[in-house]
Structure formats: C-alpha cells, structure tokens
Amino acid sequence: MGKVWFHLLVLVATLRCTATAPTAMDFIKASCKTTLHPSLCVRCLSSYAGSIQGSDRHLAKAAVTVSLNDAKSTTAFVSKLARVSGLKPIEYQAVKDCISIMTNSVASLSQSVQELEQMGRTTGQDFEWHMSNVETWVSSALTNQNICSRGFGDNGHVKDVVTKRMVYASQVTSNALALVNRFAVRHRKDIHKP
C-alpha cells in the first residue's frame, strides 16, 4: 500500500510540474492565435522553438526570418519563370515586374531582420524608431507580394502558378506582421507598467 501511495504522489507531482511549466511550443501556439493563419504560423515557427523560448522579440524575428526565406525562394522561382520559352509578352513583362517587386520585398524583410536583431538593447524613443522601421518594412513587403500576381491578365497557367506562390508568401508575411505588431504592443505595455 505504501508503494502505491508513493507512486501516486510522484505521478501527481510530475503532472503538476508539467502542467504549470509552459513550453516554447505553447508560447508559439498562443502567439500564433493572434495571426490570420495560425496553423501555418505554428508549422513555420515550430523549428525555431529552441531560439524563441518565451521572447516576443525572438518570435517576431523568427517570423520575419521565415518570411524572408520564403520571399527569397519565391523570387528565385519567379526568376526561373522568366527563362521559360513560350511566354506571352504580357506574361513575360508581368514576370519581370514581379521579380523587381519581390527583390524589393526581400530587401525590406532583410532590413527588418537586422533591425530586430539590434532591438534587444533599445528602449523609449529608440525602440519606437526601430519598431516603426520594422513595421513599415514588413508591411511594405506584404503589399509588394499582394501586387505581384496582378499584372498577368485574366487567366493562364503562369498567372495561376505565380498567384499560388504569392498567396503562400503573403500568408507567411501577414503572420510575421501580426507577430511584429504583437511584440510592439506587448513591449509598450511592459514599459508602462507601474
């Protein structure tokens, strides 16, 4: 009987400890609920759990990094389309425009990652200035991604392929922007706590 009670006490203590200690994945899942595409958000950020821990800044940086990596991949994909033979003139021009737009998107996201890396030591007006830069650049990248598939005319295989890639890129960037905004709001609340 004594052994049974001992094992029950150990089990209860173990369950109590695991139930009260939130994990990095719990933090990611809770944070991703504030995005428009929460399941995509969790899927994209789960491999960053070790570096994110419970940090809003690290979460925002990871989300923007995911967006940057996808934007680079999408830019490379669209660049390959420009070399496909048989493109109609309107498709070729739309692909070239999309490459230019996505190059700007990559630059904006890259600047955002660099800015977020340096924000660990900023407060007050410095924080506001850096945060404003990040919010503007990520928002600009999202706008560019939404524009990219509009120049292809009414229909066609090339438009369908590019639109599919752009929709995914836009969803990833939309999630990144939501988490950047969440970081900004939570940081400001922490500063103004009595």
C-alpha positions in Angstrom: 0.0 0.0 0.0 2.9 2.4 0.8 4.4 1.9 -2.6 1.1 2.6 -4.3 0.8 5.9 -2.4 4.4 6.9 -3.2 3.9 6.2 -6.9 0.7 8.2 -6.9 2.4 11.1 -5.2 5.2 11.1 -7.7 2.7 10.9 -10.6 0.7 13.8 -9.2 3.8 15.9 -8.6 5.0 15.1 -12.1 1.7 16.1 -13.7 1.6 19.3 -11.6 5.1 20.3 -12.7 4.4 19.6 -16.4 1.0 21.3 -16.3 2.3 24.6 -14.9 5.5 24.9 -16.9 4.6 26.3 -20.4 6.9 25.2 -23.2 8.2 27.2 -26.1 5.7 25.5 -28.3 2.9 26.6 -26.0 4.2 30.1 -26.3 4.3 29.8 -30.1 0.8 28.3 -30.4 -0.7 31.0 -28.1 1.1 33.8 -30.0 0.0 32.4 -33.4 -3.6 32.6 -32.4 -3.3 36.4 -33.0 -2.5 35.8 -36.7 -4.7 35.4 -39.7 -3.2 31.9 -40.5 -2.5 30.3 -37.1 -1.8 26.7 -38.2 0.6 27.9 -40.9 2.2 30.2 -38.2 2.8 27.2 -35.8 4.0 25.0 -38.6 6.5 27.6 -39.8 7.8 28.6 -36.4 8.0 25.2 -34.7 11.6 24.6 -35.8 12.6 27.9 -34.1 11.1 26.9 -30.7 14.6 26.5 -29.1 15.7 30.0 -30.0 12.3 31.7 -29.4 11.7 30.4 -25.8 9.3 32.9 -24.4 10.6 36.0 -26.1 8.3 38.2 -28.2 11.3 39.8 -29.9 12.8 36.4 -30.8 9.3 35.2 -32.0 8.9 38.3 -34.2 12.4 37.9 -35.6 11.9 34.2 -36.4 8.6 35.0 -38.1 10.2 37.7 -40.3 13.1 35.3 -41.0 10.7 32.7 -42.2 9.0 35.3 -44.4 12.4 36.5 -45.7 13.5 32.9 -46.6 10.2 32.3 -48.4 10.5 35.6 -50.3 14.0 34.6 -51.4 12.7 31.2 -52.6 9.7 32.8 -54.3 12.0 35.3 -56.1 14.2 32.5 -57.3 11.2 30.6 -58.5 9.8 33.6 -60.4 13.2 34.3 -61.9 13.3 30.8 -63.4 9.9 31.5 -65.0 11.4 34.5 -66.8 13.6 32.0 -68.7 10.8 29.7 -69.8 10.3 29.8 -73.5 6.9 30.4 -74.9 5.7 33.1 -72.5 3.3 35.6 -74.0 4.6 39.2 -74.0 2.2 40.2 -71.2 3.3 37.2 -69.1 7.0 37.9 -69.7 6.6 41.6 -68.6 4.5 40.5 -65.6 7.2 38.1 -64.5 9.9 40.7 -64.9 7.8 43.2 -62.8 7.2 40.5 -60.2 10.9 39.8 -59.9 11.6 43.5 -59.3 8.7 43.7 -56.7 9.9 40.6 -54.9 13.5 41.9 -54.9 12.2 44.9 -53.0 10.3 42.6 -50.7 13.4 40.6 -49.9 15.3 43.9 -49.2 12.6 45.1 -46.8 12.4 41.8 -44.9 16.2 41.6 -44.7 16.3 45.1 -43.2 13.6 44.1 -40.7 15.6 41.0 -39.5 18.7 43.2 -39.0 16.7 45.8 -37.1 15.1 43.2 -34.8 18.5 41.7 -34.0 19.6 45.1 -32.7 16.4 45.9 -30.7 17.3 43.8 -27.7 19.1 46.8 -26.2 16.7 49.6 -27.2 14.2 51.4 -25.1 12.0 54.5 -25.3 12.2 56.6 -28.4 15.0 54.4 -29.8 12.6 51.4 -29.6 9.8 53.4 -31.2 12.0 54.4 -34.1 13.4 50.9 -34.7 9.9 49.3 -34.3 8.4 51.8 -36.7 11.0 50.8 -39.3 10.3 47.1 -38.9 6.5 47.6 -39.1 6.8 49.7 -42.2 9.2 47.4 -44.0 7.2 44.2 -43.2 4.0 45.9 -44.3 5.7 47.1 -47.5 6.9 43.5 -48.2 3.3 42.3 -47.8 2.0 44.9 -50.1 4.6 44.0 -52.7 3.7 40.3 -52.5 0.0 41.1 -52.9 0.7 43.2 -56.1 2.9 40.7 -57.8 0.3 38.5 -59.5 -1.9 41.3 -60.7 -0.1 42.0 -64.0 -0.7 38.7 -65.7 -4.1 39.5 -67.3 -7.2 37.5 -66.7 -6.0 33.9 -66.7 -3.3 31.5 -67.7 -1.1 28.8 -66.3 1.8 31.2 -65.4 -0.6 33.5 -63.5 -2.0 30.5 -61.6 1.5 29.3 -60.6 2.7 32.7 -59.6 -0.5 33.5 -57.7 -0.3 30.3 -55.7 3.3 31.1 -54.6 2.3 34.7 -53.8 -0.7 33.7 -51.7 1.6 31.5 -49.6 4.2 34.2 -49.3 1.6 36.8 -48.4 0.1 34.5 -45.7 3.6 33.9 -44.1 4.3 37.7 -44.2 0.9 38.5 -42.8 1.7 36.3 -39.9 5.1 37.9 -39.5 3.5 41.4 -39.4 0.9 40.3 -36.8 3.7 39.0 -34.6 5.8 42.1 -35.1 2.8 44.2 -34.1 2.2 41.9 -31.1 5.8 42.4 -30.0 5.4 46.2 -30.3 2.2 46.3 -28.2 3.5 43.9 -25.5 6.8 45.8 -25.2 5.0 49.1 -24.8 2.7 47.6 -22.2 5.7 46.3 -20.3 7.4 49.7 -20.3 4.3 51.5 -19.0 3.6 49.0 -16.1 3.6 50.8 -12.7 
